């Protein structure tokens, strides 16, 4: 535990002494701010239009009309940003030979991986937490439901955590950060659009592709549904990513 | 303290280290000498647990490196050839990170960092970012990192590579000052380094052990011939032929005003030579024993398959 903490602290320091974390967080917040603004603006104009009709006015729902699409947008932006957060985690150690220090210290590979993983999770949490500022306005001037929002954030967090696990894996494969980022991005995008192929697929494949794709699981979570299948999906994704990372590092040393 | 038995490491088909055997006693400084690509770094990486060996055994302080890697890692300090530094950290925060992952208890960390900073002379750059300090200081940070946890064994891969002469002398001094408390294995391809700092040497070439032993042992065993170098007032060809005629002398060569006289080990021709010089009034200025130094030894080993 102490070792994980030491690696965690070191990674956090690296994130925040170099511009990476600031740039990623800032760009993320600017984009989310813009999406939020346009969604609110649209919601506003809808409300004005429907004010004449009491029935449809009742149907207006800020959770569905603002938060659901906002979470979708956030998860796409996370897909773009997370490869940039994870690309240097192992590739830079290898490039600057600092892996030789880590692997000759009395500290296990798992501890190194977890320390790095938690550090990225921390940055992800910071990103998500800061978007919470937006909700101050919706709660001040409207009456959204809290539970579906929290559920959406949980979905974003799990999805981001899965993205990070994929990113760490690709970072352990190469000493080139760009290669790691591109591979991560490509893989995540592929898993994202996997469900598209399910339209044409038949039989069991339809279900398999749908299950493997991020979209299905994330949709559930943004709509306020907390299903154990989705939890299992994300957790197994994370576990697989970290397990493969461990295998890569272990096998490199035996080669 | 360090023991290597039949160590072999293959990278695919390439054999980097082949059946290596050597031993380093406690408290001694040994040099691992060899040309580039001889297998020095591979040997050190195996000893420090960075790489597993293909075959053979290695022990550090009686711990098997392959079976008890964590015990070994706790008592070994390692300076890799490319110093593992995080350029974005300050010297102090780097050392503090290293002290954490080397399992120094929190209460003793400060003390250990102070000691390492003092020993490696890092006080002036302590607060600076590693990317902004000079090559010499970076090397010292590497050494500080290696000895921060008071390891019983230090493995230093080319500790003086890329430094200027003054820095080299300082690093050598530092290494020598550690002698006695620590057992040190350092690799180098600079011969002078071995003669100046080491007690013993392991010479390897293309993964094969060429020779190993203490410096005196080695020079003695490689010395097949003994001889003297003399300096005379008179010179020239006739002197050369006179010297060659001495019974028992194998070879006489001359360069400038000095004559190098060699004979087979065991005889002592100095009396005869002196007698001749006195008889012929050649005017002796200087006579010194011909020393077979480590350089001769090294070149001999590298060039021509002297296997032991």
Contacts between the chains, C-beta under 8 A, distances in Angstrom:
chain1	res1	chain2	res2	distance
A	2	B	100	7.4
A	2	B	103	8.0
A	3	B	100	7.8
A	3	B	101	6.3
A	3	B	103	7.9
A	6	B	97	6.6
A	6	B	100	3.9
A	6	B	101	5.2
A	7	B	101	7.3
A	9	B	97	7.7
A	10	B	86	7.7
A	10	B	97	5.1
A	13	B	89	7.2
A	13	B	93	7.1
A	14	B	86	7.1
A	14	B	88	6.0
A	14	B	89	8.0
A	17	B	88	5.2
A	17	B	89	7.7
A	18	B	88	5.6
A	96	B	84	7.2
A	96	B	85	7.2
A	96	B	86	7.4
A	96	B	87	7.4
A	97	B	80	6.2
A	97	B	82	4.1
A	97	B	83	7.6
A	97	B	84	5.1
A	98	B	84	4.2
A	98	B	85	7.0
A	98	B	86	6.2
A	99	B	84	7.6
A	100	B	45	7.7
A	100	B	50	5.8
A	100	B	78	7.7
A	100	B	80	4.4
A	100	B	82	7.6
A	100	B	84	5.2
A	101	B	78	8.0
A	101	B	80	7.4
A	101	B	84	3.8
A	101	B	98	7.2
A	101	B	145	7.1
A	102	B	101	7.2
A	103	B	49	7.4
A	103	B	50	5.3
A	104	B	48	4.5
A	104	B	49	5.8
A	104	B	50	5.2
A	104	B	73	6.0
A	104	B	76	7.5
A	104	B	78	5.0
A	104	B	80	8.0
A	105	B	73	6.1
A	105	B	98	7.7
A	105	B	101	4.5
A	105	B	102	5.5
A	106	B	70	4.9
A	106	B	73	4.2
A	106	B	74	4.8
A	106	B	101	7.8
A	106	B	102	6.8
A	106	B	103	5.5
A	107	B	101	5.0
A	107	B	103	7.9
A	253	B	50	7.1
A	253	B	51	6.2
A	253	B	52	6.6
A	254	B	52	5.8
A	255	B	11	7.4
